[in-house]
Amino acid sequence: MDSTLTLSAHLGLDLAAVALLTFGVFYPRHHRRELVPAYLALNVALFAVVAGLGTVGGDGGLALGFGLFGVLSIVRLRSDALQHQEVAYYFITLVLGLLCGLPALSLPVAALLAGVLLVVMYGADHPRLFAGDRRAIVTLDAVYREEGPLRAELERRLGRPLGWTVQEVDYVRDLMVLEVRFRQPEPSGRRGELTVRRRTTRSRTITPGHQKETV
């Protein structure tokens, strides 16, 4: 009976923590509905596996190690299709399931560690943290061989570039595709427009978040 009550308390803690992480932090900020059941299923399934192996004992630790290796491999295979912060939520839900599922870990310690994880994730993914930093996929109609002219062109079009990664260079069509990380310009005092110099023959609006632009 005591073991059942302990397991129920740990399960309640796990469900409360993952619900707070998913519905209180992740979804209001990213609005990725398709990831919500994935996070919940991963967390609860891992909790069930850890809690079950904890009651079996014996070679349960070895089986647990292989199981975690498989889970991490799945997350790694999907990481190319996800944003880095979304992968971070995967690992937080995974660790929450581990902490809360360990029967030998006392409930206050598990609650304290789960709270630390939630607080860290809440602060690390806060919208006000580096609010002006953006990332965009940009296609330029020229191939730049030197960093100086390329940096000047990106700054003229987007804002101050923080870094970039060249994804494609096409000498036949004379274009290059880059993933650019840049600092969004501050809004000007006139009608809320962004302080970005533009060509007179073409207009362009910078929208927050991940964007793709052909110029």
C-alpha positions in Angstrom: 0.0 0.0 0.0 2.8 2.4 0.9 4.5 1.8 -2.5 1.2 2.4 -4.3 0.7 5.7 -2.5 4.3 6.8 -3.2 3.9 5.9 -6.9 0.6 7.8 -7.1 2.2 10.9 -5.5 5.1 10.7 -7.9 2.7 10.3 -10.8 0.7 13.3 -9.7 3.9 15.4 -9.4 5.0 14.3 -12.9 1.6 15.1 -14.5 1.5 18.5 -12.8 5.0 19.4 -13.9 4.7 18.3 -17.5 1.3 20.0 -17.8 2.7 23.2 -16.5 5.6 23.0 -18.9 3.5 22.1 -21.9 0.3 24.1 -21.4 1.8 27.0 -19.3 5.1 27.6 -21.0 5.5 25.9 -24.3 2.2 26.2 -26.1 1.5 29.9 -25.2 4.9 30.8 -26.6 5.3 28.6 -29.7 1.7 27.4 -30.6 2.9 24.1 -31.9 -0.2 21.9 -31.2 1.3 18.9 -32.9 4.1 18.8 -30.3 1.9 18.8 -27.2 0.9 15.1 -27.4 4.5 14.2 -28.3 5.8 15.8 -25.1 3.0 14.4 -22.9 3.4 10.9 -24.4 7.2 10.9 -24.0 7.0 12.1 -20.4 4.3 9.6 -19.2 5.7 6.7 -21.1 9.2 7.3 -19.6 7.7 7.7 -16.2 5.9 4.3 -16.5 9.1 2.6 -17.7 11.3 4.0 -15.0 8.7 3.3 -12.3 8.2 -0.3 -13.5 11.9 -1.0 -13.7 12.3 0.5 -10.2 10.0 -2.0 -8.7 11.6 -5.0 -10.6 15.2 -4.4 -9.6 17.9 -6.7 -10.7 18.9 -6.0 -14.3 16.5 -3.1 -14.5 19.2 -0.5 -14.6 20.7 -2.1 -17.8 17.4 -2.2 -19.5 16.7 1.4 -18.4 20.0 2.4 -20.0 19.2 0.8 -23.3 15.7 2.3 -23.2 17.0 5.8 -22.7 19.5 5.4 -25.5 16.7 4.5 -27.8 14.6 7.5 -26.7 17.5 9.9 -27.2 18.2 8.4 -30.6 14.6 9.2 -31.7 14.8 12.7 -30.4 18.1 13.2 -32.3 16.6 11.9 -35.5 13.8 14.4 -35.3 16.0 17.3 -34.2 16.6 18.4 -37.8 12.9 19.1 -38.3 12.6 21.0 -35.0 13.8 24.3 -33.6 16.5 24.0 -31.0 14.2 25.3 -28.2 11.7 22.6 -29.1 14.3 20.0 -28.8 15.1 21.5 -25.4 11.5 21.0 -24.3 11.9 17.3 -25.4 14.8 16.8 -23.0 13.0 18.6 -20.2 10.0 16.4 -20.5 12.3 13.4 -20.6 14.2 14.4 -17.5 10.9 15.1 -15.7 9.7 11.6 -16.4 13.0 10.2 -15.1 13.0 12.2 -11.9 9.4 11.6 -11.0 9.5 8.0 -11.9 12.4 7.0 -9.7 10.8 5.3 -6.7 14.0 5.6 -4.5 13.9 9.4 -4.9 11.9 11.1 -2.2 9.0 13.2 -3.2 10.3 16.6 -1.8 13.6 16.1 -3.7 11.8 15.2 -6.9 9.6 18.2 -6.6 12.5 20.5 -5.9 14.4 19.3 -9.0 11.3 19.5 -11.2 10.8 23.0 -10.0 14.3 24.0 -10.9 13.9 22.5 -14.4 10.7 24.5 -14.9 12.1 27.7 -13.7 15.2 27.4 -15.8 13.2 26.6 -18.9 10.8 29.5 -18.2 13.6 31.9 -18.0 15.8 30.5 -20.8 12.9 30.6 -23.3 11.4 33.9 -22.2 10.3 36.1 -25.1 12.0 39.2 -23.6 15.3 37.4 -23.5 17.2 38.6 -26.7 13.9 39.8 -28.1 15.6 41.6 -31.0 17.5 38.6 -32.3 16.0 37.0 -35.4 16.9 34.2 -37.8 16.1 34.2 -41.5 16.8 32.2 -44.7 17.9 34.7 -47.3 18.6 34.2 -51.0 20.9 36.8 -52.5 21.1 37.5 -56.2 24.9 37.7 -56.1 27.8 35.5 -54.9 29.9 37.3 -52.4 33.5 36.0 -52.0 34.5 38.4 -49.2 33.0 38.8 -45.8 33.0 42.6 -45.8 30.6 43.2 -48.7 28.4 40.3 -47.6 28.1 41.7 -44.1 27.3 45.2 -45.5 24.6 43.8 -47.8 23.0 41.8 -45.0 23.1 44.8 -42.6 21.5 47.0 -45.3 18.6 44.5 -45.8 18.0 42.9 -42.4 19.9 44.7 -39.6 23.1 44.1 -37.8 24.1 40.5 -38.7 25.3 38.4 -35.7 26.4 35.5 -37.9 25.4 33.4 -40.9 25.8 30.0 -42.4 26.1 29.5 -46.2 23.7 26.8 -47.3 24.0 27.0 -51.1 26.2 28.8 -53.7 25.0 28.6 -57.3 27.5 30.1 -59.8 25.3 29.3 -62.7 22.3 31.3 -61.5 24.6 33.7 -59.6 22.9 33.4 -56.2 23.7 32.2 -52.7 21.4 31.0 -49.9 22.3 31.8 -46.3 20.8 31.3 -42.8 21.3 34.6 -41.1 21.1 35.5 -37.5 20.7 39.2 -37.0 19.6 41.9 -34.6 16.3 43.5 -35.6 16.5 47.2 -36.0 14.8 49.4 -33.4 11.4 50.9 -34.5 11.8 54.4 -35.7 9.7 57.3 -34.3 7.8 57.7 -37.5 4.7 55.6 -37.8 6.3 52.6 -36.2 8.4 51.7 -39.3 11.7 49.8 -39.0 14.9 51.7 -39.5 16.0 49.7 -42.5 17.3 51.2 -45.7 15.4 49.9 -48.7 15.7 50.2 -52.5 13.2 52.6 -54.0 12.1 50.0 -56.5 11.1 47.3 -54.0 9.4 47.3 -50.6 9.9 44.7 -48.0 8.5 44.1 -44.5 10.4 42.3 -41.8 8.2 40.0 -39.7 9.4 38.5 -36.5 10.4 34.9 -36.2 11.7 32.5 -38.8 11.3 34.0 -42.3 12.3 33.3 -45.9 13.1 36.0 -48.4 14.2 36.0 -52.0 15.9 39.2 -53.0 
